[in-house]
């Protein structure tokens, strides 16, 4: 079968509501672009590149309506373009495509070309339900990304130089300082945490460091969300506190810092594990409100942005060293961190649709929290206690407020 036999005689547009149009079409260029994470480093002529997949294909279609009623048909087609949802287009070359309209422009030339109306349309090819169904469960994707980040963090740690006694001692000191920063800002401590801390210190005092064992124990020390107290957002804030202590100890351009590459690699180890710990915490329990999920998302993204900026500063701090003594930020873990970020964003954005929305009301008279909860949540005998507890927790009620709230007090209801 030759290409002429495979070519369809016309292009057919079917709108979301089922309207069909058969304009003329001569041809257009189809394009698509790669999503790439590009990272440039001092004294390195090339860039490190992360392949983040393909964007949707961009498919412009310039179509022509001709004949005595071309203007009427073109107006009907234009009106149909306002329908929400994807169109089914039978393309002369590619066959059936599901396309989403991006923009259109009408070319009106009643004097020169009154018998033809031209519409320049721009479309993209969105992901289909089958594409979405093939994506793993969002929480599973986050957990898998956490595992990948941990593995990459361990791989990067084994590149820490130990050729000299001073290098080994610098690495050991940096590990102990990072561990002390974590322990010093941990709210809840137990015997297990103390035992892991002792193991890390003992390993860091060895003449030759077992970097694999050290990194593995740092993961155990940091990534245990149930050892942190409070809500998910409180735990994320605790992780951010851990990270900022590490960031403050990183080398920066213009500062005198012996063994800067070693300090940078150790700091990167802790920051990657902390970032993965945040992701693990976000999926560790279900959130109840959209505001809670949005707050978690903002906190996570702010921390990852701050972390990357700090590591870039550390790169500049070693830019004048010999090439083998220059720090390359996230040489192994960059792609895994990007994957984790995307998985966390997808998980939280997806979760928001299933969570409660916030409604604020101002009391017109003194009311008891129990009465408000039972009335506003339309609680039954079976779930009354749950909604009373939810109302008191989300409104941060303490002391006398648990008995009676005054008029003009603003309270939050989630429904």
C-alpha positions in Angstrom: 0.0 0.0 0.0 1.5 3.3 -1.1 1.2 6.6 0.8 -1.5 7.8 -1.6 -3.7 4.8 -0.6 -3.2 5.6 3.1 -4.0 9.3 2.7 -7.6 10.2 3.7 -9.5 12.4 1.3 -10.6 15.1 3.9 -10.2 16.4 7.4 -13.1 16.1 9.8 -13.7 18.0 13.0 -16.1 16.7 15.6 -16.8 19.1 18.5 -17.3 18.0 22.1 -21.0 18.3 21.6 -21.0 16.2 18.4 -21.1 18.9 15.7 -19.2 17.8 12.5 -17.3 20.1 10.1 -15.4 19.2 6.9 -13.3 22.1 5.8 -10.4 22.0 3.3 -6.8 21.6 4.6 -3.5 21.9 2.6 -0.9 21.1 5.3 0.8 22.4 8.4 3.9 21.6 10.5 3.6 19.5 13.7 6.1 20.1 16.5 6.9 18.9 19.9 9.6 19.9 22.4 11.5 18.0 25.1 11.3 19.1 28.7 14.8 19.4 29.9 16.4 20.4 33.2 19.6 22.2 32.2 22.3 23.0 34.8 25.4 25.0 34.0 28.4 25.0 36.3 31.5 27.2 36.4 34.5 26.1 34.3 32.4 23.4 32.6 31.9 24.1 28.9 28.9 21.7 28.6 25.7 21.5 30.7 24.2 18.6 32.7 20.9 17.7 31.3 17.9 16.0 32.9 15.4 14.4 30.5 11.9 15.1 31.9 9.9 13.7 28.9 8.1 15.2 26.0 5.6 18.0 25.9 2.3 17.5 24.1 2.5 17.7 20.3 1.6 21.2 19.0 -0.6 20.8 15.9 -1.6 23.9 14.0 -4.4 23.4 11.4 -5.2 26.1 8.9 -8.6 25.3 7.5 -10.6 26.7 4.6 -14.4 27.0 4.2 -15.5 27.6 0.6 -18.7 27.9 -1.3 -21.7 30.2 -1.2 -22.3 29.6 2.5 -18.7 29.6 3.6 -19.2 32.5 5.9 -22.1 30.9 7.7 -20.4 27.6 8.2 -17.2 29.3 9.4 -19.2 31.2 12.0 -20.8 28.0 13.2 -17.3 26.4 13.4 -16.1 29.4 15.3 -19.0 29.2 17.8 -18.2 25.5 18.3 -14.6 26.3 19.2 -15.9 27.8 22.4 -17.3 24.4 23.6 -15.2 23.1 26.5 -13.3 19.8 26.2 -11.3 18.0 23.5 -12.2 17.6 19.9 -12.0 14.4 17.8 -10.3 15.2 14.6 -9.9 12.7 11.7 -6.6 13.8 10.3 -5.8 13.0 6.6 -2.4 11.6 7.6 -2.6 10.6 11.3 -6.1 9.4 11.4 -8.2 9.9 14.6 -6.6 12.4 17.0 -8.0 13.9 20.2 -7.0 17.5 20.3 -7.5 20.5 22.7 -7.9 23.9 21.2 -5.3 26.5 22.2 -6.1 29.5 20.0 -7.6 30.5 16.7 -7.6 33.4 14.3 -10.0 34.2 11.4 -8.7 35.7 8.2 -11.5 37.8 6.6 -11.0 39.1 3.0 -14.5 39.7 1.6 -13.2 41.7 -1.4 -10.2 39.6 -2.5 -11.5 36.2 -1.4 -15.2 36.4 -0.5 -15.8 32.8 -1.4 -13.3 31.5 1.2 -13.1 32.0 4.9 -9.7 30.9 6.5 -9.3 29.9 10.1 -5.9 29.4 11.6 -6.3 27.1 14.6 -3.7 25.9 17.1 -4.2 22.7 19.0 -2.2 20.4 21.4 -2.6 16.7 21.9 -3.5 16.2 25.5 -2.9 13.1 27.6 -5.8 10.6 27.2 -7.6 8.7 30.0 -5.5 5.6 29.0 -2.3 7.7 29.4 -3.4 8.8 32.8 -4.5 5.3 33.8 -1.0 4.1 33.0 0.5 6.5 35.6 1.2 4.8 38.9 -0.7 5.7 42.0 0.5 9.2 43.1 1.5 8.1 46.6 3.3 5.1 45.2 5.1 7.4 42.7 6.3 9.6 45.6 7.5 6.6 47.6 9.4 5.2 44.6 11.0 8.6 44.0 12.1 8.8 47.7 13.8 5.4 47.3 15.6 6.7 44.1 16.7 9.9 45.8 18.1 7.9 48.8 20.1 5.6 46.4 21.5 8.6 44.5 22.4 10.3 47.7 24.4 7.3 48.8 26.1 7.1 45.4 27.1 10.8 45.6 28.4 10.3 49.2 30.9 7.6 48.1 32.6 10.2 45.9 33.7 12.2 48.9 37.6 12.4 48.7 39.5 10.6 51.4 43.0 10.5 49.9 44.5 12.3 52.8 44.1 12.2 56.6 42.9 15.8 56.6 40.2 15.0 54.0 39.0 12.1 55.9 38.9 14.1 59.2 37.1 17.0 57.4 34.4 14.5 56.1 34.0 13.0 59.6 33.7 16.4 61.2 31.1 17.5 58.6 29.1 14.4 59.2 29.1 14.9 63.0 28.1 18.6 62.5 25.2 17.6 60.3 24.1 15.0 62.7 24.2 17.4 65.6 22.1 19.9 63.6 19.4 17.3 63.1 19.5 16.0 66.7 19.5 19.6 68.1 16.3 20.5 66.2 14.4 17.2 66.8 11.4 17.7 69.0 10.9 14.0 69.9 13.9 11.8 70.7 14.0 8.2 71.8 16.6 5.5 72.5 16.6 4.4 68.9 17.5 7.9 67.7 20.3 8.1 70.3 21.6 4.7 69.2 21.7 5.8 65.5 23.5 9.0 66.5 26.2 7.0 68.4 26.7 4.7 65.4 27.1 7.7 63.1 29.7 9.3 65.5 31.6 6.1 65.8 31.7 5.6 62.1 32.8 9.2 61.6 35.7 8.8 64.0 37.2 5.9 62.0 40.5 6.6 60.1 38.8 5.4 56.9 35.1 6.3 56.6 32.5 3.7 55.6 30.5 6.2 53.6 27.9 3.8 52.5 27.1 2.8 56.1 27.2 6.4 57.3 24.7 7.5 54.5 22.4 4.6 55.3 22.3 5.6 59.0 21.7 9.2 58.2 18.6 8.1 56.2 17.4 6.1 59.2 18.0 9.1 61.5 16.2 11.6 59.3 13.4 9.8 57.5 11.2 8.7 60.3 8.2 11.1 60.3 6.4 9.4 63.2 9.3 10.6 65.5 8.2 14.2 64.7 5.2 15.5 66.5 2.2 17.5 65.2 0.4 17.7 61.9 1.9 17.0 58.5 2.6 20.7 58.1 4.3 20.8 61.5 6.5 17.9 60.4 7.4 19.6 57.1 8.3 22.8 59.1 10.5 20.6 61.3 12.3 19.2 58.2 12.7 22.7 56.8 14.3 23.7 60.1 16.7 20.7 59.8 17.6 21.8 56.3 18.2 25.4 57.1 20.7 24.4 59.7 22.5 22.4 57.1 22.3 25.2 54.5 23.8 27.7 57.0 26.9 25.5 57.2 27.5 25.2 53.5 30.4 26.9 51.8 29.7 30.1 49.9 31.6 32.1 47.3 34.0 34.6 48.8 34.4 32.7 52.1 37.5 30.9 53.2 36.6 27.3 53.6 39.1 24.4 53.8 37.9 21.2 52.1 34.9 23.0 50.6 34.1 20.2 48.3 33.9 17.7 51.2 31.6 20.1 53.2 29.5 20.6 50.1 29.1 16.9 49.4 28.2 16.2 53.1 25.7 19.1 53.1 24.2 17.8 49.9 23.8 14.4 51.4 21.8 15.7 54.3 19.7 18.1 52.2 18.7 15.4 49.7 17.7 13.0 52.5 15.8 15.8 54.2 14.0 16.6 50.9 13.1 12.9 50.5 11.9 12.9 54.1 9.5 15.7 53.4 8.1 13.7 50.5 7.7 10.6 52.6 6.0 12.7 55.3 3.5 14.2 52.8 2.2 10.7 51.9 2.4 9.3 55.4 -1.1 10.2 56.4 -4.2 11.7 54.8 -4.8 15.4 55.0 -8.2 16.8 55.8 -8.5 20.2 54.1 -7.4 21.8 50.9 -5.7 24.6 52.8 -3.6 22.0 54.6 -2.6 20.4 51.3 -1.8 23.8 49.7 0.3 24.8 52.7 2.3 21.6 52.4 2.8 22.1 48.7 4.0 25.7 49.2 6.3 24.7 52.1 7.8 21.9 50.1 8.4 24.0 46.9 9.9 26.8 48.9 12.3 24.5 50.6 13.4 22.8 47.4 14.0 26.2 45.8 16.0 27.3 48.7 18.0 24.1 48.8 18.9 24.3 45.1 20.0 27.9 45.5 22.2 27.0 48.4 23.9 24.2 46.5 24.5 26.6 43.6 26.3 28.9 46.0 28.4 26.0 47.1 29.3 25.4 43.5 30.6 28.9 43.2 32.7 28.4 46.4 34.8 25.8 44.6 34.8 27.3 41.1 38.5 28.4 41.4 39.7 24.9 42.6 41.3 22.3 40.3 38.7 20.5 38.3 38.8 17.4 40.5 38.3 19.6 43.6 35.2 21.4 42.2 31.8 20.6 43.6 29.1 19.7 41.0 25.7 20.0 42.6 23.5 16.8 42.5 25.6 15.2 39.8 23.8 11.8 40.5 20.7 12.9 42.3 19.5 15.9 40.2 17.1 13.8 38.0 15.8 11.9 41.0 15.1 15.1 42.9 13.3 16.5 39.8 11.2 13.3 39.7 10.4 13.5 43.4 9.4 17.2 43.0 7.0 16.3 40.2 5.6 13.3 42.1 4.9 15.4 45.2 3.3 18.2 43.2 1.0 15.7 41.4 0.1 13.9 44.6 -0.9 17.1 46.5 -2.7 18.7 43.5 -4.7 15.4 43.0 -5.4 15.1 46.7 -6.9 18.7 46.9 -9.9 17.7 44.7 -10.9 15.1 47.3 -10.4 17.3 50.4 -12.7 19.7 52.2 -13.0 23.3 51.1 -12.9 26.2 53.6 -15.9 28.3 54.6 -15.6 31.2 57.0 -18.6 32.5 59.0 -18.9 35.3 61.5 -21.1 34.5 64.5 -24.1 36.7 64.9 -24.6 35.7 68.5 -22.7 33.8 71.2 -22.6 30.1 70.3 -21.0 27.0 71.8 -18.5 25.1 69.6 -20.5 21.9 70.0 -23.7 23.5 68.7 -21.8 25.1 65.8 -20.2 21.8 64.8 -23.4 19.8 65.0 -25.4 22.5 63.1 -22.9 23.5 60.4 -21.6 20.0 59.7 -25.1 18.5 59.9 -23.7 15.8 62.2 -25.5 12.6 63.2 -25.2 10.7 66.5 -22.6 8.4 64.8 -20.2 11.2 63.7 -21.0 14.0 66.2 -17.8 13.5 68.2 -15.6 13.6 65.1 -17.1 16.9 63.9 -16.8 18.5 67.3 -13.2 17.5 67.5 -12.6 18.7 63.9 -14.2 22.1 64.6 -12.2 22.6 67.7 -8.9 21.5 66.1 -9.2 23.5 62.9 -10.2 26.7 64.8 -7.5 26.2 67.5 -9.9 26.5 70.4 -8.5 26.4 73.9 -9.6 27.2 77.4 -12.9 29.1 77.7 -13.3 29.1 73.9 -14.2 25.4 74.2 -17.3 26.4 76.1 -18.6 29.5 74.3 -17.6 31.7 71.5 -18.6 35.4 71.4 -20.5 37.2 68.7 -18.5 38.6 65.8 -16.0 35.7 66.2 -14.9 34.3 62.8 -14.8 30.5 62.6 -13.8 28.1 59.8 -16.0 25.3 58.6 -14.7 22.6 56.2 -17.2 20.9 53.9 
